[in-house]
């Protein structure tokens, strides 16, 4: 019985990694460079100085550089959070040009560039 739970758990982890990989279309290097920009730092909710998305972006960089075997339960929870955010936010795409929009910049903080198809 314990073996079956481990198999289901492993399949769930693989699904989370796959969905995260589909949602996050920026490389660790691209995201790191983006997070250093003034545009990145100018968007998002900032309860304590750094926006939630910017802090998440730093975590995503670390996740992208972590081997799957080294990911923790907390890492998997964050990967789910990122995937959910990207899906919800992309559904709210504005009708106007998004090239320099706060909407795009916010998504990029979460590792997803909607202009990169």
Secondary structure, DSSP 8 states (H G I E B T S, - for coil): -HHHHHHHHHHHHHHHHHHHHHH--S-HHHHHHHHTSHHHHTSS--TTSS-HHHHHHHHHHHHHTS-GGG--HHHHHHHHHHHHHHHHHHTT--SS--TT-HHHHHHHHTT--TT--
